[in-house]
Amino acid sequence: MTPRVLLIGWDGAEPALAGRWMAEGHLPHLAALAGQGFFASIRSTIRPESATAWATLLTGASPAQHGVFSFAAHRPGQYQTALNTTAGRHVRFIWEALAAAGWRALIVNPPMAYPPRPFDGWLVCGQMTPPGAADFAHPPALAAELRRRGYVIDAEAPRTGEERAAYLVRMNAQVAARTEIMAELLARERWDFALLAYTEPDRIQHFYWADMDPAHPLHAQANPTPATARGILDHYRALDAALGALRAQVGPAALVIVV
């Protein structure tokens, strides 16, 4: 019997941090997964940017094939640019290829996947979905259900005037809420391949690396507190807890991969 596959994405996660914190005992679930499998850094795409890397992961195509080299692209014949919202403009996504082969996919929060195209499965779009978009999921009834529950599509930047420590709490809570939704979908739907992308770690690292690193040139300017100095570590712990919960749910019959 072919095992089911659950692919979990930690957007922007730093392998050196993960390796160190696994060794120190902060990430027991990731350490257990690595101990039973493999843990290493892999070469990124050209360009090594999130939009390009996610487009490649989600399509299995090279940047030359899918055409995504940045979050924005030049309009033909103009100097103006437009945002790239989909990596599937020129090629099909992995879940569409799986559906064509008779496999069912459950995909939650992938960047570069808007608008959702109909296929035999479930898709909740993530980063690059326009703010306020009503058609962010397939089938449409799933979007309506998630809207009623206050689902947050993407990890936002800090709100104007938001306390920096409060933002960390909000992002960790958002990880828990996203995990809860995924757990419910995994339990109630039939799937062969599932993917859940967390974009929160990318945001946390952008805003709190200087707090964590005393050698950072902006460390003093960041005016770190104990909460903000350990913000990235605490967020990795939240991701690790989510990994443990999902891995326990799908059981040993499923192959779990973290990227």
Backbone hydrogen bonds in HBPLUS format (Angstrom, degrees):
<---DONOR---> <-ACCEPTOR-->    atom                        ^
c    i                          cat <-CA-CA->   ^        H-A-AA   ^      H-
h    n   atom  resd res      DA  || num        DHA   H-A  angle D-A-AA Bond
n    s   type  num  typ     dist DA aas  dist angle  dist       angle   num
A0255-LEU N   A0004-ARG O   2.71 MM 251  6.14 160.6  1.74 162.9 160.6     1
A0005-VAL N   A0192-ASP O   3.03 MM 187  6.51 157.5  2.09 151.1 156.9     2
A0194-ALA N   A0005-VAL O   2.83 MM 189  6.25 157.1  1.88 160.0 167.3     3
A0006-LEU N   A0255-LEU O   2.82 MM 249  6.10 165.5  1.85 157.5 160.9     4
A0257-ILE N   A0006-LEU O   2.93 MM 251  6.35 157.6  1.98 159.0 163.5     5
A0007-LEU N   A0194-ALA O   2.80 MM 187  6.16 168.1  1.82 156.5 157.5     6
A0196-LEU N   A0007-LEU O   2.97 MM 189  6.49 152.2  2.05 157.3 165.8     7
A0008-ILE N   A0257-ILE O   2.75 MM 249  6.06 171.1  1.76 167.9 170.8     8
A0259-VAL N   A0008-ILE O   2.90 MM 251  6.37 155.2  1.96 155.8 163.3     9
A0009-GLY N   A0196-LEU O   2.82 MM 187  6.18 164.4  1.84 149.1 153.8    10
A0198-TYR N   A0009-GLY O   2.74 MM 189  5.84 170.6  1.75 155.9 158.5    11
A0013-ALA N   A0010-TRP O   3.07 MM   3  5.53 166.2  2.09 137.0 135.5    12
A0011-ASP N   A0198-TYR O   2.87 MM 187  5.92 156.8  1.93 162.1 169.4    13
A0017-LEU N   A0014-GLU O   3.06 MM   3  5.41 119.8  2.44 107.9 121.8    14
A0018-ALA N   A0014-GLU O   3.00 MM   4  6.30 167.5  2.02 159.2 163.1    15
A0019-GLY N   A0015-PRO O   2.78 MM   4  5.91 162.1  1.82 151.2 156.0    16
A0020-ARG N   A0016-ALA O   3.02 MM   4  6.14 160.2  2.06 142.9 148.3    17
A0021-TRP N   A0017-LEU O   2.85 MM   4  6.01 169.0  1.86 158.7 161.8    18
A0022-MET N   A0018-ALA O   2.85 MM   4  5.94 144.0  1.98 144.9 154.3    19
A0023-ALA N   A0019-GLY O   3.10 MM   4  6.27 161.8  2.14 143.3 148.0    20
A0024-GLU N   A0020-ARG O   3.02 MM   4  6.28 139.4  2.19 140.4 152.0    21
A0026-HIS N   A0021-TRP O   2.85 MM   5  5.25 144.3  1.98 166.0 164.6    22
A0025-GLY N   A0022-MET O   3.05 MM   3  5.16 157.9  2.10 104.6 111.5    23
A0031-ALA N   A0027-LEU O   2.97 MM   4  6.11 159.0  2.02 154.3 161.1    24
A0032-ALA N   A0028-PRO O   2.91 MM   4  6.04 151.7  1.99 140.6 147.9    25
A0033-LEU N   A0029-HIS O   3.02 MM   4  6.22 158.1  2.07 144.0 149.8    26
A0034-ALA N   A0030-LEU O   2.86 MM   4  6.08 161.6  1.89 150.7 155.9    27
A0035-GLY N   A0031-ALA O   2.81 MM   4  5.93 150.7  1.90 144.3 153.0    28
A0036-GLN N   A0032-ALA O   3.16 MM   4  6.35 136.4  2.36 139.8 149.3    29
A0036-GLN N   A0033-LEU O   3.26 MM   3  5.32 133.7  2.49  95.9 107.6    30
A0037-GLY N   A0034-ALA O   3.11 MM   3  4.95 148.5  2.21  95.6 105.3    31
A0053-ALA N   A0049-GLU O   2.86 MM   4  6.01 169.4  1.87 165.2 168.9    32
A0054-TRP N   A0050-SER O   2.83 MM   4  5.85 171.9  1.84 158.7 161.0    33
A0055-ALA N   A0051-ALA O   3.03 MM   4  6.07 156.1  2.09 139.8 147.2    34
A0056-THR N   A0052-THR O   3.04 MM   4  6.23 152.7  2.12 145.0 151.8    35
A0057-LEU N   A0053-ALA O   2.96 MM   4  6.22 162.8  1.99 151.3 155.9    36
A0058-LEU N   A0054-TRP O   2.86 MM   4  5.95 164.7  1.89 156.5 160.1    37
A0059-THR N   A0055-ALA O   3.17 MM   4  6.12 129.8  2.44 135.9 146.2    38
A0060-GLY N   A0056-THR O   2.75 MM   4  5.32 149.1  1.85 146.4 153.6    39
A0094-ILE N   A0058-LEU O   2.78 MM  36  5.77 155.5  1.84 166.5 160.7    40
A0065-GLN N   A0062-SER O   2.84 MM   3  5.18 138.0  2.01 107.9 120.5    41
A0066-HIS N   A0062-SER O   2.92 MM   4  6.29 164.5  1.94 163.5 167.7    42
A0067-GLY N   A0063-PRO O   2.74 MM   4  5.25 145.3  1.85 137.2 145.8    43
A0084-ASN N   A0071-PHE O   2.69 MM  13  5.29 172.2  1.69 138.8 141.2    44
A0073-ALA N   A0082-ALA O   2.82 MM   9  5.50 159.6  1.86 155.6 160.3    45
A0082-ALA N   A0073-ALA O   2.81 MM   9  5.50 154.2  1.88 154.3 161.1    46
A0075-ARG N   A0080-GLN O   2.89 MM   5  5.85 171.5  1.89 151.8 152.2    47
A0078-GLN N   A0075-ARG O   3.04 MM   3  5.42 154.0  2.11 143.6 138.8    48
A0114-TYR N   A0085-THR O   3.07 MM  29  5.45 139.3  2.24 154.9 143.9    49
A0087-ALA N   A0112-MET O   2.76 MM  25  5.35 140.6  1.91 149.9 139.0    50
A0096-GLU N   A0093-PHE O   3.06 MM   3  5.25 128.5  2.34 100.1 113.6    51
A0097-ALA N   A0093-PHE O   3.06 MM   4  6.46 153.2  2.14 151.1 158.8    52
A0098-LEU N   A0094-ILE O   2.92 MM   4  6.17 155.9  1.98 148.3 155.1    53
A0099-ALA N   A0095-TRP O   2.99 MM   4  6.09 155.5  2.05 136.1 142.7    54
A0100-ALA N   A0096-GLU O   3.05 MM   4  6.25 151.6  2.14 141.3 148.5    55
A0101-ALA N   A0097-ALA O   3.22 MM   4  6.51 131.6  2.47 135.5 147.6    56
A0101-ALA N   A0098-LEU O   2.98 MM   3  5.09 132.9  2.21  97.8 111.4    57
A0103-TRP N   A0098-LEU O   2.83 MM   5  5.01 164.0  1.86 144.0 138.4    58
A0102-GLY N   A0099-ALA O   3.03 MM   3  5.00 161.1  2.07 103.5 108.9    59
A0192-ASP N   A0104-ARG O   2.73 MM  88  5.31 171.0  1.74 149.1 148.9    60
A0193-PHE N   A0104-ARG O   3.15 MM  89  6.50 157.4  2.20 152.4 156.3    61
A0122-TRP N   A0105-ALA O   3.03 MM  17  6.41 162.6  2.06 154.0 159.7    62
A0106-LEU N   A0193-PHE O   2.88 MM  87  6.39 148.8  1.98 150.5 160.5    63
A0195-LEU N   A0106-LEU O   2.90 MM  89  6.42 151.6  1.98 155.0 160.0    64
A0107-ILE N   A0122-TRP O   2.87 MM  15  6.03 167.8  1.89 144.0 148.1    65
A0124-VAL N   A0107-ILE O   2.82 MM  17  6.22 145.2  1.94 147.3 158.9    66
A0108-VAL N   A0195-LEU O   2.81 MM  87  6.08 162.0  1.85 155.2 161.4    67
A0197-ALA N   A0108-VAL O   3.09 MM  89  6.56 157.7  2.14 162.8 169.8    68
A0109-ASN N   A0124-VAL O   2.67 MM  15  5.52 143.3  1.80 144.6 157.6    69
A0126-GLY N   A0110-PRO O   2.98 MM  16  4.85 137.6  2.16 146.8 133.7    70
A0112-MET N   A0127-GLN O   3.08 MM  15  6.37 141.3  2.24 148.2 156.9    71
A0121-GLY N   A0119-PHE O   2.92 MM   2  5.68 125.1  2.23 110.8  94.6    72
A0123-LEU N   A0138-HIS O   2.89 MM  15  5.13 159.9  1.93 150.2 153.9    73
A0138-HIS N   A0123-LEU O   2.80 MM  15  5.13 151.9  1.88 146.7 154.2    74
A0125-CYS N   A0136-PHE O   2.83 MM  11  5.40 166.5  1.84 175.6 178.8    75
A0129-THR N   A0126-GLY O   3.09 MM   3  5.98 134.1  2.31 144.5 151.8    76
A0133-ALA N   A0130-PRO O   3.08 MM   3  5.53 155.2  2.15 141.2 138.4    77
A0142-LEU N   A0139-PRO O   2.89 MM   3  5.61 145.6  2.01 122.4 131.4    78
A0143-ALA N   A0140-PRO O   3.04 MM   3  5.24 121.2  2.40 101.0 115.0    79
A0144-ALA N   A0140-PRO O   3.18 MM   4  6.58 158.0  2.23 152.5 158.2    80
A0145-GLU N   A0141-ALA O   3.02 MM   4  6.24 155.3  2.08 143.5 150.0    81
A0146-LEU N   A0142-LEU O   2.99 MM   4  6.21 163.1  2.01 150.8 154.8    82
A0147-ARG N   A0143-ALA O   2.92 MM   4  6.11 155.7  1.98 150.7 157.5    83
A0148-ARG N   A0144-ALA O   3.15 MM   4  6.36 158.2  2.20 145.9 150.8    84
A0149-ARG N   A0145-GLU O   3.27 MM   4  6.57 137.5  2.47 138.3 149.4    85
A0149-ARG N   A0146-LEU O   3.12 MM   3  5.06 127.7  2.40  93.3 107.2    86
A0151-TYR N   A0146-LEU O   3.01 MM   5  5.26 171.6  2.01 153.6 151.0    87
A0150-GLY N   A0147-ARG O   3.06 MM   3  5.14 163.7  2.08 107.3 112.0    88
A0162-GLU N   A0159-ARG O   2.94 MM   3  5.23 166.4  1.96 131.8 131.8    89
A0166-ALA N   A0163-GLU O   3.09 MM   3  5.10 117.3  2.50  94.5 110.1    90
A0167-TYR N   A0163-GLU O   3.01 MM   4  6.35 145.9  2.13 150.7 159.9    91
A0168-LEU N   A0164-ARG O   3.38 MM   4  6.69 152.7  2.46 141.5 147.2    92
A0169-VAL N   A0165-ALA O   3.23 MM   4  6.59 156.7  2.29 144.9 150.5    93
A0170-ARG N   A0166-ALA O   2.94 MM   4  6.22 155.9  2.00 147.4 154.2    94
A0171-MET N   A0167-TYR O   2.93 MM   4  6.20 158.0  1.98 153.5 158.4    95
A0172-ASN N   A0168-LEU O   3.04 MM   4  6.26 159.0  2.08 150.9 156.4    96
A0173-ALA N   A0169-VAL O   2.96 MM   4  6.16 153.8  2.03 146.7 154.3    97
A0174-GLN N   A0170-ARG O   2.89 MM   4  6.08 141.5  2.04 139.9 151.1    98
A0175-VAL N   A0171-MET O   3.03 MM   4  6.34 147.9  2.14 143.6 150.8    99
A0176-ALA N   A0172-ASN O   3.16 MM   4  6.50 157.7  2.21 143.7 149.0   100
A0177-ALA N   A0173-ALA O   2.91 MM   4  6.19 155.2  1.97 147.1 153.9   101
A0178-ARG N   A0174-GLN O   2.90 MM   4  6.05 161.5  1.93 150.0 154.8   102
A0179-THR N   A0175-VAL O   2.94 MM   4  6.08 155.1  2.00 147.1 154.3   103
A0180-GLU N   A0176-ALA O   2.95 MM   4  6.16 150.9  2.03 143.2 151.2   104
A0181-ILE N   A0177-ALA O   3.09 MM   4  6.38 160.2  2.13 149.8 153.8   105
A0182-MET N   A0178-ARG O   3.01 MM   4  6.26 164.1  2.04 147.4 152.0   106
A0183-ALA N   A0179-THR O   2.84 MM   4  6.04 159.1  1.89 151.1 156.9   107
A0184-GLU N   A0180-GLU O   3.07 MM   4  6.33 155.7  2.13 147.7 153.4   108
A0185-LEU N   A0181-ILE O   3.04 MM   4  6.35 160.3  2.08 153.0 158.2   109
A0186-LEU N   A0182-MET O   2.84 MM   4  6.04 161.7  1.87 156.6 161.8   110
A0187-ALA N   A0183-ALA O   3.08 MM   4  6.20 146.0  2.20 140.3 148.8   111
A0188-ARG N   A0184-GLU O   3.06 MM   4  6.24 148.5  2.16 147.0 154.9   112
A0189-GLU N   A0185-LEU O   3.01 MM   4  5.73 154.9  2.08 151.7 154.7   113
A0203-ARG N   A0200-GLU O   3.06 MM   3  5.30 115.2  2.50 103.5 118.3   114
A0204-ILE N   A0200-GLU O   3.01 MM   4  6.28 168.8  2.03 163.1 166.1   115
A0205-GLN N   A0201-PRO O   3.03 MM   4  6.12 163.2  2.06 147.5 151.4   116
A0206-HIS N   A0202-ASP O   3.11 MM   4  6.31 152.8  2.18 144.5 151.9   117
A0207-PHE N   A0203-ARG O   3.13 MM   4  6.38 158.0  2.18 155.3 160.0   118
A0208-TYR N   A0204-ILE O   2.93 MM   4  5.88 135.2  2.14 149.4 160.8   119
A0212-MET N   A0208-TYR O   3.18 MM   4  6.47 151.2  2.27 148.3 155.1   120
A0212-MET N   A0209-TRP O   3.11 MM   3  5.19 119.6  2.50  96.8 111.3   121
A0213-ASP N   A0209-TRP O   3.02 MM   4  6.15 154.7  2.08 156.6 163.0   122
A0216-HIS N   A0213-ASP O   3.01 MM   3  5.40 163.5  2.04 115.5 120.8   123
A0219-HIS N   A0216-HIS O   3.01 MM   3  5.16 163.3  2.04 119.4 119.3   124
A0222-ALA N   A0218-LEU O   2.89 MM   4  6.05 141.8  2.03 149.7 159.6   125
A0223-ASN N   A0220-ALA O   3.05 MM   3  5.35 145.3  2.18 104.2 114.3   126
A0229-ALA N   A0225-THR O   2.83 MM   4  5.90 159.4  1.87 161.8 167.8   127
A0230-ARG N   A0226-PRO O   3.27 MM   4  6.32 144.8  2.40 137.7 144.3   128
A0231-GLY N   A0228-THR O   3.15 MM   3  4.67 160.7  2.19  96.4 100.9   129
A0234-ASP N   A0230-ARG O   2.85 MM   4  6.03 169.3  1.86 162.1 165.4   130
A0235-HIS N   A0231-GLY O   2.98 MM   4  6.12 147.0  2.09 139.8 149.0   131
A0236-TYR N   A0232-ILE O   2.94 MM   4  6.26 157.0  2.00 152.5 158.3   132
A0237-ARG N   A0233-LEU O   2.94 MM   4  6.26 150.5  2.03 149.1 158.1   133
A0238-ALA N   A0234-ASP O   2.98 MM   4  6.32 146.7  2.09 140.8 149.5   134
A0238-ALA N   A0235-HIS O   3.06 MM   3  4.95 115.1  2.50  91.6 107.3   135
A0239-LEU N   A0235-HIS O   2.94 MM   4  6.29 156.3  1.99 151.3 157.6   136
A0240-ASP N   A0236-TYR O   2.83 MM   4  6.04 153.4  1.90 146.1 154.0   137
A0241-ALA N   A0237-ARG O   2.89 MM   4  6.16 155.5  1.95 148.3 154.3   138
A0242-ALA N   A0238-ALA O   3.07 MM   4  6.31 155.4  2.13 144.1 150.6   139
A0243-LEU N   A0239-LEU O   2.88 MM   4  6.18 154.9  1.94 147.9 155.1   140
A0244-GLY N   A0240-ASP O   2.93 MM   4  6.21 159.3  1.97 150.2 155.3   141
A0245-ALA N   A0241-ALA O   3.02 MM   4  6.30 155.9  2.08 147.6 153.6   142
A0246-LEU N   A0242-ALA O   3.00 MM   4  6.22 167.7  2.02 156.4 159.0   143
A0247-ARG N   A0243-LEU O   2.86 MM   4  5.93 160.8  1.89 152.4 158.6   144
A0248-ALA N   A0244-GLY O   3.00 MM   4  6.07 155.5  2.06 142.4 148.9   145
A0249-GLN N   A0245-ALA O   3.07 MM   4  6.26 145.7  2.19 138.5 148.0   146
A0250-VAL N   A0246-LEU O   3.02 MM   4  6.31 165.8  2.04 157.9 158.9   147
A0251-GLY N   A0247-ARG O   3.09 MM   4  6.08 142.4  2.24 141.2 150.8   148
A0254-ALA N   A0251-GLY O   3.29 MM   3  6.11 171.6  2.29 122.4 124.8   149
